[in-house]
Amino acid sequence: MPQTFLVEIGTEELPPKALKKLADAFCDSIAKELKTAGLEFAELNPFATPRRLAALIKALPEKTPIKKTKQFGPPAKIAFDSDGKPTKAAIAFAKKNSLALDNLKTESDGKVEKLVAEVSTGGETSAELLPQVIINALTALPIDKRMRWGATRNEFVRPVQWLAMMLDDKVIDCEIMGIKSGNLTRGHRFHSQGNIAISHAENYPECLAEQGHVIADYEKRKELIRKQIQTEGEKLNGRAVIDEELLDEVTSLVEFPVTLSGRFEENFLQVPQEALISSMKEHQKYFHVIDDSDALLPNFITVSNIESLDPQKIVEGNEKVIRPRLADAAFFFNEDKKTPLAARVERLKSIVFQAQLGTSYDKTERITKLALSIARAFGMSDSQNVDKVKRTALLSKTDLVTSMVYEFPELQGTAGRYYAIADGENAEVAAALEEQYLPKFAGDDIPPSKLGACIALADRIDTLVGIFGLGKKHYPTGSKDAFGLRRAALAILRIIIEKEVDLDLKTLFNEAFHNYSNLPNGNETVPAALNYTLDRLRSYYEERAISVKIFYAVAAKNLSQPVDINKRMYAVAKFAALPEAGALAAANKRVSNILSKQDNVVQTEVNHAALVEEAERELATQLAEKTQHVLPYFESRDYASALASLADLRQPVDRFFDDVMVMVDDENLKNNRLALLFQLRNLFLKVADISALAVAK
């Protein structure tokens, strides 16, 4: 009969930024362990609050299914002696499988006659398996640092206070992490007193909500908070801005959300709104409110974990707390404005970028040189644009030595833009100071201006080449990427591709390399940095539904111009969808294999007069015509049209391989046919290695 299983691990307050991840991992681990144990189920519902991780599993069977399998033992010639009596091997096999010696049977395993026993597995009850299932699931949780508590050696992310484990209305008797199981839970820390008895596993969420003042369902609680915040924003005649990361954190901080709004003095709005928002979000976990023109309103929304009889007291308390935070931001802003950004350049000489790569001032000088080269590709070679590039590069890191960025590191670039405007700098220069950090994360916008893109590219290329120039021990490995090289590499590719600027990464990386002096990794630097960067294209195109095979087909060309690579990727993807693609890919694979086995250099010119078979003459004719036809496409980098035209070669290529023997004894005839195949393969290779698309057999 199907049963409902409940497990709840009650703890001290769990880390809010890790709660959702822990809850998901807990349920995933339980599901995996149940499958391993042979226990199927219909539904698994996760629950998570600051003080608990729980799961409710429905339609769990009473027992694991019984399966009968054949267990083969030693070969018959070993199991019995010459008189037909059981040997020690047979006796051991019989004992292991609880068989009488008289009942030993033999059967062929497909190779030889062996002792055989029918073994029944399964039939264990869910109640006896579930404790180990939960222990294994808890052990597998992704906890960076486990805690110990009391005098025990038990470890968990936070001290465990209670354990509820039930099948329907019965407690599963066990002990986990030093806590004996029961049917008791605990409600809200302030709105509930004492233990709460769970009458039936199915009643768990309702029981907590009605008696414990706790909304245990994480997603339900999250959506309730979202609606409350939106409603509160409307009451303020504005729109609450809901940051999903902050919403997750707040959901992980409360068990019964009550949303309230407060106000701060309007004079604080003279401070950059990004600083105010950061202060409210990072320090107080507040949501900000904007008007119809996206301007910040002097209000905030907070989510309380208490349903107070006097909510105004909570609001006043929050207003009192936020005031000095905003006052600090205002002070930093006003003090910073007293020193122009240009006057801060010298201070960069005392800021170390990386011990072996110099200071931020040194980096600024390298960025200037590289940005000027990049600017030419953007068509910014005139004196006015050159001056803007130099000025932006000079000021690019100066906000790092401001009090605002010291207090709010996430405002680097943004603070620079505000201070540049206050200093009377060119508007494009001011905007580029902020744009240089775009994109900040996956899916973020790239710099909208050419000037911002120049600085963004120069900065990231300089970092990549510099770090790779220090040698392998500095390369990013696993999750360790101190300088954000993965993000930097992908940003470089995105900016170049999406801006459609014709830049060669190999050239730029070489220039960046020469801007340094005596990098330890020497001549290995550029190839290592270039390969690392271009390899990011694999995931970039996978996200755009372009297969890995297509990536490898183009990567085989060892190109370093992202815009050109991008054109080839989409051209090959379009070609791969054609009905002729499969056969031509297989033919290219076959040609590649044939040519790779030749010891000597293959003849490259075809002697048409020496062609014997009709099929090879037809292919040679078609190949010559197609070569002339597609050359203009190659010159204009219209690879899609080139491949579409080359798809017409399928029929003569198929006929060639059906009717013509390439590796004949006649050396001249063989070499002439190899030359024909060489030209065929080289024509496709002008776009990509199409053989990579062939289906493996």
N, C-alpha and C positions, 0 to 999 in steps of 0.2 A: 504494500500500500504506500503511495507517495507520501513523503513527509516534508515538513518545513524546518529548516535548520537556521538557527540564529547564533552568531558569535559576536560578542562585543568586548573589546579590550578597553577598559577604562583607565585613563592616565591623568597625570598632571598635565597642565596646558602644553599642547604640542606646538612646535614651531610653525607659525602661520604661513610662511612662504613655502613650507615643505608639505603642508597638510594634504593638499589635493593630490600631489604626486604620491604620497604615502598611501592614501586611500585607494587610488587607482592600482598601485602596485600590489597592495594587499589583496584586492579582489582578483586581479590577474593571477597572482600566485595561488590563491585558493582554487580558482578554476583549473589551473594547470595541475595542481596536486590531486584534485578530485578525478580528473581525467586519468592521471597516472594510477590512481587507486581503483579505477574501473567503475566510478560512480558518476552516472549521467545525471543531469538536472535540466530543468526547463528554463529557469530564470534566476539571475543573481543580481540583487539590488545592493549597491554600496551605500554606506552611511558614514559621515565624518563630521565631527564638531571639534572645537578646541580641546575637548576632554575625552574623546573616544574615536576609535576606529571600529566599524562594525560592518557585517554583511548578513543579508537575509537571502537564503537560497530555497527556492520552491521546487516541488516535485522531485525530491531526492528519494531514491529507492531505499527500502529497508535493508537490502543486501546487495552485494555485488553479484552480477550474473555468473552462473556456474558454466564453466567451459571444460570440455573434455579434449585432451590432447594426447598424442602418442609420444612417449618418452623412450627413445632408443638407448640401449645399453651397449655392452661389449659385443663384438662379433661372436657368432655361435661357436666357431672353432676355438675361441678362447674361453667361452662360458662353460663348455663341457669338455671333459677329458675323453680319452679314447674309449672308455667304457660307457660314455653317455652320462656320467655323473657330473653334477654341478661343481665348478671350480670355485676358488675364493672370489673371483670376479663376479660370478653369477650370484653367490651368496650375498655379497655386498649390494648388488643391484636389487635383489629381492628384499633385503632389509630396508634399503632406502625408499622403496616404493610400497612397503607393507604387503608383500606378496609371499604366498606359500611357495616353497621350492617346487612342489608338485604342479603348481599353476604357471610356471614360467613358459612363455611363448616366444616364438621367433617370427620375424617378418623381415622382408627385404626393405632396406631404406633407399632402394634404387641402385645400389652398388653391391651390397653384400648382405647376407642373412645376419640379423642381430637380435639380441633379446629385446623385447618390446613390452611396455606397460602402458595401460590406459590410465592417464592421470587426470583427476578432476581438480580444477583450480577455481577460485572464487567462492562465493557463498559467505564471505565475511559480512558482518552487520555494519551498517553505517556508523552506529554508535561506537563501535570499537575502533574504527578507522579514523574518525574525525579528529580526535585529539592530535594525532601525529600529522594529519593534514594541516592543522592550524599551526603547529610548531614549525613545520617546514616552511609554511607561507610566511610566518613572522621572521624566520631566519633569513629568508631570501629578500627581505625588504631593503631598498637602497638607502641605508642609513650611513652617512659619512662618519659620524662619531657617536658611538653608543655610550649610554650612561649606566653606572652601577648605583644602587641605593641600598641603604641599610647595611646589614652584615652579610648579605647574600652575594653570590657571584653572578646573579642574573643581570642581563644587559638588555637595554632597549633605548629608544630615542628619548623617552622620559620615563620616570618611575611609574610602574603599573600599580593601580589602586584596587581594581576589581575586575572580575572576569565572569561574563554571562555566556553560557553555552547550553543551548536547548534544542531538542528535537520535538517539535510540536509542543506539548505541555510538560515534557519531562526534561529534567536536567541531565546533561551528559557528565557523568562523574569523572573528573580528571583534575590535574594540577598543571598549570602552565606558568612559567616564570615565578614560581613560588606562591602563586595565588590559586586557591581552590575555586573551582567553578560553582556557579549557582544560577538562580533565576532572578537575581537582584541587579538593578541598575541604579544610577544616580541622576537626578535632574539638574536643573540650573543651579549654579553655585549660590545664587542669592535668592532666587524665586522658588526654591524647592528645598525641603528639609528631609534628611534621612534617606533611607533606601526605598526604592520603588520595586514592587514585585511584578514580574512579567507573567501573566497567566498563561499565555500561549505565544510561541515564537512569532506567529503572524501579527500579533497585536503590538509588536515592538514600537513602530513609529508612532502609532496613535497613543500608546501608553505614555511615551515620553512627552508628546505634545500636550496631552490632557492633564497628566499628573506632574510632569517634570518641567513644564514651561521650556521645552527644548524642541527645535525643529531639526531633527537629526539628518534629514535628506539634504545633502550639500547643494545639489542643483536647485532644489525647491527653495532652499534658503537664499541662494544666490539670486534667483529670479525675483523673489519677494523683495530683496534689498534693491535690485535694479528698479522695480516699479515704484518703490517708496522714494528713491532718489529722484526719479523723473517727476513724480507728483510734487515733491518738495521744490524742485526747480521751477515748475509751473506756478506754484504759489508765489514765488519770488519774481514773477513776470520775466523769467529768463529760461535758459536751457542748461540743465546740469550736464557737464561733460563727464562721461563715465569711461575711465581708463580701465580696460579689462584686467590688467595685472593688479591694479589697486583693488578692483572689485573682488578678485579672488582672495587677496590678502585680507580684506575686511570680512569677507564671508568666513574665513578661517579664524577670525578673532571673536566672533559672536555666536551664541547659541540661540538667542531670541532677539532679532534685530528690531531696533526702534530708531527711525531716522528723524533727525532734528536739524534745523538750520540756524546759523548765527550770522553775525555781521562784523565787519571791521571798518575802521575809519577810511573815508573816501580819499584822504590825502595820500594814502599808501599806493593808490593807483598811479601815482607819478613814477613809481618804481617799475622797471620792466616786468610785464605781467608773467613772463616765464619764471622769474625769480620768486614771485609771490606764489605761483602755482606749485613750483618745486618745493617751496617751504611748507605749504599746506599739505602736499601729497606725501613727501618723504618723512617729515617730522610728525605730522599730526594725523595722517591717513584721512584727510578731508578731500571731498570732491568740490571742484570749483564750478562757478556758474557764469555763463556769458549771455550777452544780449543778442538781438537779431543781427547785429553787425559784427558778431564774434568778439566784442570787447568784454573784458573781464568786469563783472559786477562785484561790489564790495560785500560779497556774501560767501558763505561756505556751507557745505552739508556734511554732517558727521553721522556715523552710525553707532548708536549706543547698544550695550549689551544688557541694559537695565530698563525696565518699564517703570519709570519714576512717577511718584505721585505729584512731584513738582518738577516737570521737565525744564522749566525756565532756569532752574538752578544749574542744570547740566549745561544748558546753552551758555549761561553767564560764565561758567567755569571754563568752557572751551574758548570763549571770546577772550577771557583773561590770559589764557595760555598762548593763544596765537598772536596776541599783540606784540610781545617782545620779539617773537620770531620775525614778524614783518618789519619791526623797527630795526632789527639787525640788518635785514636785506636793504632797507632804505639807507641806513648808515653806510654800508659797504658801497652802494651805488653812488652816493653823493661824494664820498671820500675818493673813490676811484676816478671820478670825473675831474678831479683837481689835477691829475697827472695825465697828459695826453698819451695815447698809445705810442706815438713816435718816440717819446721820451723814455719809454720802457724797453726799447730795443736793447740797450746796453745791458740791462739786467738779465737778459737771456743768456749772457755769457757765463752766468753762475748757475744756470739750470742744466743739469746733465740729462741729455736725451737717452744715451746708453754709454756706459763707462768707456767702451772701446770705440764708440762712434761719435764722441764729442758732445757738445752742448746743443741746446735748442737754437742758439745763435748760429752755430755751424750748420745745423739742419736748415735753417732759414736761408743761408747762402746757397746751399745745394738746391733747395727748392726753387730759388730764383733762376738759376742756370737752366734747370730742367724745364721749368714752366715756360721760359722763353722759347725753347725748342718746340714744345707742345703747342704754344700759341700760334706758331707758323702754320701748323696743320689745320688750325681753326680759322685761318685767314686773318690773323690779328698781328700782322707784321708792321703796320704803320706806327709812327712814333707815339701817337696818342695812346694806342692800345698797349704798346710796349711799356710805356710809363705806368699804366694801370697794373700791368702784370707785376712789374718790379715793386710798385707800392704795396700791392696786396701781399706779395710774398714777404716783403720786409715786415709787415705788420701781422702776418698770419698767426704767429704764436705769442704775440705780446699780451693778449688777455690772460695767458696762463700765469702771469705775475700780478694779477689783480686780486683784491680781497674777495670780490664776488665769486670768481672761479675757484679760489681756494676754499671758500665755504660751500659753493655749489658746483662741483666739478662737471656735472652734466650740462652746465651752461656755457662751456667753452665754445667759442664761435658765436653763440647768441650774444653773450656779453660783449664780444669784440665788435659786433655789428652796432650795438647801442652806443658804445663808447666812440666808435668811428664817426657815427652821425653827430654825436655831441662835440667831437673835435672838428667838425666841418669837413671831413674827408669826402671824396667823391662818392656818390650814392652807389655806383656799381662796385666800387672797392669795398664799401661797408657791407653790401649784400654778399659779396664773395667771401668775406671773412667768416660768415656763417655757413655759406654753401659748401665750403671746403670739407666739411665733415659729413656731407651727404654722399651716399646713403648710409644711415647709421645702423640699419638692421635690414634683414631680408624683407624685400617688398617695399622698402622705403623709397621715396623719390630720389632721383639723381639730381645733381646741381642743375638748376634751370638755365643759368647763364654760361656762356663760353668761358668767361673769366673765372667763375667758380669752379668749372670743370677742369681748367688748366691747373689750378692750385691743388684741387682734390687729387688729380692724377699724379702730379709731381710729388706731393707729400707721400702718397702710398707707395709709389714706385721706389722712392728713396728709402723708405722703411724696409720694404721687401728685399731690395738689393743689399742694404746694409746688414740686416740680420742674417741673410743667407751667406753673406761674405764673412761672417764670424765662424762658420763651420757647422757641422752636423749637430753638435750638442745644443745648438741654439734653434734648430728647426722645430716647428710645432709637431708634437706627437700626442696621440690620443686626444684627451680633452684639454691638454695644456697648450695654450697659445697666448702667451703673455702680451705679445705685441699685436694681437688680432690680425695675424697674417691671412687667415682664411677669409675673413671679412674684407680685408684690404684687397686681396687678389680678385675676389668676385666683384667688388666695387669697381676696380680698374676695368674689368671686362665689360661690365654693364654700362659704364659711362661711355666707353669707346663705341660699343655696339649700338646703344640706344641713341647716342649723339651722331652716329654714322660718320665719325671722323677717321680719316685714313691714316692711322698710326701703326707703326711696326714696333711691337713690344721688344723684339730683339735689339733693335736700334736704340730704343729708349733705355733699356736695361743696361746696355753697354755704356751709354752716356752717363747713366747714374753711377755705374761702377767706376768710371774714370773721375767722377766728382769726389770720390773717396781717395785716400792714399794708403797703400799697403794693407788691404783687407787680408786677413789670415787665410781665407779660403781661395784666394787668388783666382786663377782662370776657371775654377769650378763654379764660381759664384753665379755668373749669368746663366749658364745652362741649368743649374739647380733651381734658381728663382723662376726662370722662364717655364720650365717643365711643371713646377708646382702651380704656377698661375694658370697655365693653359689646361691643366688637369681639372681645374674648378669648372671648366666648361661642361664636363660630363654631367654633373648634377644640375647645372644651369639649363641644359637642354632636356634632361629627363623631366624637369618640372614643366617643360613646354611640350611634353608628350613626344619627344624625339628619342628614338631608341638608342641604346648603348652601341648597337651594331653600326648605326649611322655615324655616331661620334667616332668610333674607331676607324671607319672608312675614311673620314676626313682627317682624323689625327695622323693617319699613316703618311700624310703629305708633309708633316713636320713644318707647318706654316706658323707664322707669328703675327699675322695681321688679323685681329679679331673681326673686323668688318668683312674681310674677304672670307674668313672661316665661316662667318654667319651666313653669307650668301650660299656657300657650298653646302652647309648643313641643311638648309631648307630646300635647296635644289635636289640633294640626294634623297631627302625625305619624300619629296614629290615624285621622284623617279621610282623609289621603292614601292610606291602605291600602284605603279603601272603593271599591267598583266605580263609584260615582257621582262620585268626586273629580275624575277627569280631565275629564269633561264640564262640571262646574260650574266648575272652574278655567279652562277655555277660555272659558266663558260670561262669567266675571268679567273675563277679559282683554279680551274683545270689548266688554263694557260700559265698561270703563275707557278703551279707545281711543275709543269713541263720545263719552263724556262729556268727555274731554280736548280734543276738537276744538270744543267749544262756546265761543263767544266770550263769551256772556253767562252770568250765573248761572243754573244749571238750576233749573227749578221743582221744589220739593221735595214738595209735596202733590199727591196723585193725586185727580182728580175722577172718581170711579167712574161717575157718570152719563154721562160723556163717552167711556167705553170702548166701542169699536165691535165689535172682533173677539172671537170666543168665546175664543181663546187668550189675549188680554190680560186679559179678564175673569177667566178661570180663574187666571192668574198673580197678579192683584191680590188675589183672594179668598184664595188659598193664602198669599200673602205676609203679608196682614193677620193670618190665623190663626196663622201661624208666629211672627210678631213677638210676639204675646201669649203664645204657648206658651214661647218661649225666654227671655223677659225675666227670669224667676226664675233661670234658669241663669246668665245674665250677672251678675246681682246676687250670686250665691253663687260666682262665678268657676268654675263647672262648665262649662268651655269644651268639654270632650269631649262632654258630653251635648248642648250647644247645637249643635255642628257635626253630630253624628249626626242630630239632628232636622232640621237644615237640608238634609241630604243628600236628604230627600224632595222637595225642590224641583226636582230634576233634570228630571223629566218635564214639568212645566209650563214650565220655562225652555227646554227643548229645543223644545217645541211653539211657544212664543212666537217664537223665532228662525226656526222653519220657516215659520210662517204670517203673521207680522206684519212689515210694513215700518215701521221707526221714522222714518226721515228723509223724511217725506211733505211735500207742498207746504202742506197745511193746518197753519198755525203752531200753532193751539191743540191739534190732535190730536198733532202732533209733540212739543210740550212736555209733554203729558200722559203720553205714552209714555216720554219722557226722565225724567220724575219717577218713573215706575214702576221704571225701570232704576236710578235714583239710590237709591231705597229698597232695592232688591235688593242693590246693591253695599254700601251702608252697613250692612246687616244682617250680612253676612259680615265687614265691616271691624271690627265690634265685637270680633272675635277676632283676625283677621290679614288680610293682603292675599292672599287665596286665588289671585289671578291669577298670583302668582309661581310657583305650582306647575304652570302650564300648560306643556306640551311645546312647545318652539320648532319652528316649521315652516320 
